[in-house]
Amino acid sequence: MKRRLSTLSASCLAVSATALALTSGIALAAGAPDLSAETVLSDLDNPWDMAFLPDGTMFYTEKCLGLSVRMPSGDVNALLGMTGSDGYASTADDLFCEGQAGMMGVAIDPDFDNNRRIYVYSTSSMTAPGSNRVMRLVVNDDLTAVSDRTDIVDSIPYKPQASDHPFGGPGAHNGGRIRFNPGDGFLYVTTGDTHNGEVPQSPTLLGGKVLRIDTDGNAAPDNGAPDGFDARIYGYGFRNVQGIAFRPGDNRPIIAEHGPWHSDEITALVPGGNGGWDPRPNMAGREDCPDNYCGYSPNQMEGMNPEERAAFMPMTDFATYPDAMPPAWTNNGLSQGSSSAVFLTGEHWGEWNGRMAVGIMGIGFGGTPVGQRIDLVDLTDDGLSVHSVIEMPLPMGSGRFRSLVQGPDGALYAAIDEGDIFRVTPN
């Protein structure tokens, strides 16, 4: 199916970032760019991720609908639909959405010009009780259809049943970001702990992990996981990683991770590193927890001092895992839903060139400010701390920033759950 969505002109939405900064109390430092924005696509159904070809062709996913591609002309081809979707060139009846699960990350093969391959992370009913899969697809020459589906990873855990937790429905903590590292050429896959206390530290279950694989799904060399671990595991002990980006210069993987009513984390990964998240009951001084998951304890349904909660259920438990990877930043000890991340590159970004942009979806709980925004993070060279974190003055309205990608034109593309994809450009 081909459709054309209305695109608002840049002149209609261009707004001075300086003016916004003055009204919002955000001070722009000298050398920071003014920004303008235009709406690239609107009225989408939970757009989750984007990936670009060099000519500006944009593949994107909608969590409960499927995979589409926007051509440079603005035309949209609906390629692969999920069960119940209409108007797609093809559908896969095993693909479904539930809660936080569905069709999520998308990535383009570094050798796309020769092999026409793209990759999608999606939830599937092919094996009971459901699983998350990384699928490899081949796109035809005129970008109107995909074929040759190969599930290169087929056993990433999915949460099939509701549990007694906040956001406790099926599909929770589903991970889902996939990105190729331009330095080593391997595909990195982020996964969630599915509200299961055993998953993050498990050597064999692929939830609460970062995987590093080749384009056939095989383990990349030198992943560094401890003995007895699945060889595809590059990092483990995570809660719900939805952001991963590769630092210009050394291509070191940096992740952004949701915190449990406290402490969203940004962490520079090392091969085989432990993120230190371990929500199992009856350990680290804790007793039983609801449905064998201490991830929101104590007082999981009620607000309390974030520092007290962090002391009881830390995101990075150094007491239990003294060699855990230290976070570079913890969002000042707050949990507001850190999601996608990308490094801004190019002189047109001024003093922001080389900073990591992190989308914050906004989760207000127990008096925490909702905080829907884009943060600009200036990491130290060793990745262990930050020089500064500032808030980007938005030249458009805020929203649940689900995906941030820098396009081949150097602009920042931002997708929000509310259904828009914006193009943000420095003037």
C-alpha positions in Angstrom: 0.0 0.0 0.0 1.3 3.5 -0.8 0.0 6.5 1.1 1.2 10.1 1.5 1.0 11.8 4.8 0.8 15.6 5.1 4.1 17.2 5.9 4.2 20.6 7.5 6.7 23.1 6.1 9.6 24.1 8.2 8.5 27.7 7.9 5.2 26.8 9.7 7.0 25.2 12.7 10.3 27.1 12.8 10.6 28.6 16.3 13.6 30.4 17.8 15.1 28.2 20.4 16.4 31.3 22.1 12.9 32.6 22.6 11.8 29.2 24.0 14.8 29.2 26.3 13.9 32.6 27.7 10.3 31.5 28.4 11.2 28.1 29.9 14.1 29.3 32.0 16.7 27.3 30.0 19.8 29.4 29.4 21.6 28.9 26.1 25.3 29.1 26.4 27.4 30.9 23.7 28.0 28.5 20.8 24.7 26.6 21.3 22.6 26.6 18.1 19.2 28.0 17.5 16.8 25.3 16.5 13.9 24.9 14.2 11.5 22.0 13.6 9.2 20.5 11.1 6.8 17.6 11.3 7.9 14.8 9.0 5.0 12.4 9.8 2.0 12.7 12.0 -1.0 10.7 13.1 1.1 7.6 13.5 0.3 4.8 16.1 3.1 4.8 18.6 6.1 5.3 16.3 8.9 3.4 18.0 12.1 3.6 15.9 13.6 4.9 12.7 16.6 4.0 10.4 17.8 5.9 7.3 19.4 5.2 4.0 21.9 7.8 2.7 19.4 9.4 0.4 17.0 10.2 3.3 14.7 7.2 2.8 13.4 6.4 6.3 12.3 3.0 7.6 10.1 3.3 10.7 8.1 1.1 13.0 4.7 1.6 14.7 4.5 -0.6 17.8 1.1 -2.2 17.1 0.9 -1.8 13.3 4.2 -2.8 11.6 7.1 -1.6 9.4 6.9 1.1 6.8 9.2 3.2 4.8 9.0 7.0 3.9 10.5 7.9 0.6 12.4 11.1 0.0 9.3 12.3 -2.0 7.2 12.0 1.2 5.3 8.9 0.0 5.0 6.1 2.5 5.0 2.4 1.6 3.5 0.1 4.3 5.8 -3.0 4.1 5.2 -5.6 6.9 2.1 -5.5 9.1 1.4 -7.3 12.3 -1.6 -9.5 13.0 -4.8 -7.6 12.5 -3.1 -4.8 10.5 -4.6 -3.7 7.1 -3.0 -2.1 4.1 0.5 -3.6 4.3 2.2 -5.3 1.4 2.5 -8.4 3.6 1.5 -9.4 7.1 3.0 -11.8 9.7 0.2 -13.3 11.8 2.7 -14.3 14.6 3.7 -10.7 15.3 1.6 -8.9 17.9 1.7 -6.1 20.4 0.8 -6.1 24.1 1.6 -3.4 26.7 5.2 -2.3 26.1 5.8 -5.1 23.6 5.3 -5.1 19.8 7.3 -4.1 16.8 10.2 -2.0 18.1 13.7 -1.4 16.9 14.8 -1.2 13.3 18.3 -1.2 11.8 19.8 -1.2 8.3 22.6 -3.5 7.2 25.9 -1.7 6.7 26.1 -3.5 3.4 22.5 -2.7 2.3 23.6 -1.5 -1.2 24.6 -5.1 -1.9 22.3 -7.3 0.2 19.1 -5.1 0.7 18.8 -6.3 4.3 17.2 -4.6 7.2 16.5 -5.9 10.8 13.5 -5.5 13.1 13.0 -6.4 16.8 9.4 -7.7 17.3 7.3 -9.7 19.7 6.1 -13.1 18.3 3.6 -15.8 19.2 5.5 -18.4 17.2 6.7 -20.1 20.3 4.6 -20.3 23.5 4.2 -18.2 25.6 5.7 -15.7 23.2 9.1 -14.3 22.6 11.0 -11.4 21.2 12.8 -11.9 18.0 15.3 -10.1 15.8 14.2 -10.6 12.2 16.3 -10.1 9.1 14.3 -9.0 6.0 15.2 -8.3 2.4 13.7 -5.2 0.8 12.9 -5.2 -2.9 14.4 -2.6 -5.3 11.5 -0.2 -5.4 11.0 -0.3 -1.6 7.5 -1.6 -1.8 7.8 -5.0 -0.1 10.0 -7.2 2.1 10.7 -10.9 1.9 13.0 -13.7 3.0 12.3 -13.3 6.7 15.0 -15.0 8.8 14.7 -14.9 12.7 18.4 -14.5 13.7 17.5 -14.4 17.4 14.3 -16.1 18.5 14.4 -16.5 22.3 14.5 -13.1 23.9 12.1 -13.3 26.9 8.6 -11.8 26.7 6.3 -11.3 29.8 3.1 -13.2 29.0 1.0 -12.6 32.1 0.2 -9.7 34.4 1.9 -9.4 37.8 1.4 -7.4 40.9 3.7 -4.4 39.9 3.4 -0.9 38.6 2.9 -1.1 34.8 2.5 -4.8 35.6 0.6 -6.0 32.5 1.9 -8.4 29.8 4.7 -7.2 27.7 6.4 -5.1 30.4 10.2 -4.3 30.3 10.6 -5.5 26.8 13.8 -3.7 25.7 13.9 -3.5 21.9 16.5 -1.2 20.5 18.8 -2.5 17.8 21.8 -0.6 16.4 24.9 -1.4 14.3 28.1 -0.2 15.7 29.9 1.7 12.9 33.3 0.7 14.4 33.1 -3.1 14.6 30.1 -3.7 12.3 28.2 -5.9 14.7 24.5 -5.6 15.7 23.8 -4.7 19.3 20.4 -5.7 20.8 19.0 -4.3 24.1 16.5 -6.4 26.1 14.4 -6.0 29.2 14.0 -8.0 32.5 10.3 -8.7 31.9 9.5 -8.2 35.6 11.3 -11.4 36.3 13.8 -11.3 39.2 15.8 -14.2 37.8 16.4 -12.8 34.4 18.9 -10.0 34.6 21.7 -12.0 36.2 20.9 -15.3 34.4 23.7 -16.6 32.2 21.3 -18.2 29.7 18.1 -16.1 29.6 18.6 -13.2 27.2 16.4 -10.7 29.0 18.1 -7.8 30.9 21.1 -8.0 28.5 22.9 -6.3 25.6 23.6 -8.8 22.9 26.4 -8.3 20.3 25.9 -10.5 17.2 26.7 -10.8 13.5 24.1 -10.5 10.8 23.3 -14.3 11.0 22.7 -14.0 14.8 26.0 -15.6 15.8 28.0 -14.3 18.8 30.5 -11.7 17.9 34.1 -12.5 19.0 35.4 -11.2 22.3 32.1 -10.4 23.9 33.7 -11.1 27.2 30.8 -12.7 29.0 31.7 -14.9 32.0 32.2 -18.6 31.7 28.9 -20.4 31.3 27.1 -17.4 29.8 25.5 -17.4 26.4 28.2 -16.3 24.0 26.0 -13.6 22.5 25.9 -11.6 25.7 28.0 -8.5 25.7 26.6 -7.0 28.9 24.1 -8.3 31.5 22.4 -7.2 34.8 20.2 -4.6 33.2 16.6 -3.5 33.9 15.2 -2.2 30.6 17.7 -0.7 28.2 16.0 1.2 25.4 18.9 3.5 24.4 22.2 2.6 22.9 24.6 4.8 21.0 28.2 4.7 19.9 30.6 7.5 20.9 32.3 9.2 17.9 36.0 8.6 17.9 36.2 5.3 19.7 32.7 3.9 19.0 32.3 2.8 22.6 28.7 1.7 23.3 26.8 3.9 25.8 23.4 2.9 27.1 20.4 4.7 28.6 18.3 2.7 31.0 15.0 3.1 32.8 15.2 3.3 36.6 12.7 1.9 39.1 11.1 5.0 40.6 14.6 6.3 40.9 18.0 6.6 39.1 17.7 6.4 35.3 21.2 5.5 34.3 23.6 6.3 31.5 26.5 3.7 31.4 29.5 3.2 29.2 29.8 -0.5 28.5 32.8 -2.8 28.8 32.8 -6.3 27.2 31.2 -8.8 29.6 30.3 -6.1 32.1 27.6 -6.4 34.8 25.1 -3.6 35.1 24.5 -4.6 38.7 20.7 -4.9 38.5 19.5 -7.9 40.5 15.8 -7.7 41.7 15.6 -11.2 43.1 13.9 -11.6 46.5 15.7 -13.0 49.6 19.0 -11.5 48.8 20.9 -8.2 49.5 19.0 -7.9 52.7 15.6 -8.1 51.1 12.9 -10.6 51.9 10.0 -11.8 49.7 8.7 -9.4 47.1 5.4 -9.4 45.1 5.5 -12.1 42.4 9.2 -12.7 43.1 10.4 -9.3 41.8 11.7 -6.6 44.0 12.2 -4.1 41.2 10.0 -1.4 42.7 10.4 -2.3 46.4 9.7 -1.1 49.0 6.3 0.4 48.9 6.1 -0.2 45.2 2.7 1.4 44.6 3.4 4.5 46.8 5.7 7.4 46.6 8.7 7.7 48.9 12.1 9.4 49.0 14.0 8.2 46.0 17.3 7.9 47.9 15.7 5.6 50.5 14.2 3.5 47.7 17.6 3.4 45.9 19.3 2.2 49.1 16.9 -0.7 49.4 16.7 -1.7 45.7 19.7 -0.1 43.8 19.9 0.1 40.1 23.6 -0.7 40.4 24.2 -2.9 43.4 27.9 -2.4 44.2 27.5 -4.1 47.6 26.6 -7.4 45.9 28.6 -6.7 42.7 31.6 -4.5 43.5 32.9 -4.8 39.9 29.7 -3.7 38.3 29.9 -1.0 35.6 29.4 2.4 37.3 26.9 4.7 35.7 28.2 8.0 34.4 24.9 9.7 35.3 21.8 8.8 37.3 19.4 11.6 36.3 20.0 13.2 39.7 18.6 10.1 41.3 15.2 10.3 39.5 13.3 8.0 37.2 11.6 9.7 34.3 11.9 7.2 31.5 15.2 7.5 29.7 14.8 6.0 26.2 16.6 6.4 22.9 20.0 7.9 22.6 22.2 9.2 19.7 25.4 11.2 19.5 25.0 14.5 17.6 27.8 15.0 15.1 28.8 17.9 12.8 30.0 21.5 13.1 26.4 22.7 12.5 25.6 21.5 16.1 28.1 24.1 17.6 29.1 23.3 21.1 26.7 20.3 21.1 28.8 18.5 18.5 29.8 15.2 20.1 27.2 15.3 22.9 24.8 12.4 23.4 21.1 13.3 23.0 18.9 11.2 25.3 15.1 11.2 24.9 13.1 11.3 28.2 9.6 10.0 27.9 8.4 11.4 31.2 7.1 9.3 34.2 5.9 11.3 37.1 5.5 9.3 40.3 5.5 10.2 44.0 6.1 13.9 43.3 8.8 13.3 40.6 8.5 15.9 37.8 7.3 14.3 34.6 10.2 15.7 32.7 9.4 15.0 29.0 12.5 16.4 27.3 15.7 15.8 25.4 18.9 15.9 27.5 22.3 16.7 26.0 25.0 14.7 27.9 28.7 15.6 27.7 30.5 12.5 28.8 34.1 12.4 30.2 36.7 10.6 28.1 36.7 7.6 30.5 32.9 7.3 30.4 32.7 7.2 34.2 31.1 10.6 34.7 29.8 13.6 32.8 31.1 17.1 32.4 27.6 18.5 32.1 24.0 17.6 31.3 21.7 20.3 29.8 18.2 20.3 28.5 17.6 20.9 24.8 15.3 23.9 24.2 12.6 22.3 22.1 11.5 24.1 19.0 8.3 22.1 19.1 6.0 20.7 21.8 7.2 18.0 24.2 6.1 14.4 24.3 7.1 10.9 25.1 10.4 10.9 23.2 10.7 7.3 22.1 13.3 7.4 19.4 16.1 9.8 18.5 18.1 9.3 15.3 20.5 11.6 13.4 19.6 11.5 9.7 22.0 11.6 6.8 21.2 15.3 6.4 22.7 15.9 9.9 19.3 16.8 11.4 17.9 15.1 14.6 14.8 13.1 14.0 12.6 12.6 17.1 9.6 10.3 17.4 7.1 10.6 20.2 4.6 8.1 21.3 1.8 10.6 20.7 2.2 9.9 16.9 4.6 12.5 15.4 8.1 12.3 14.0 9.9 15.7 14.0 13.0 16.9 12.2 15.0 19.2 14.4 17.7 21.3 12.7 20.2 23.8 14.0 20.1 27.2 12.2 
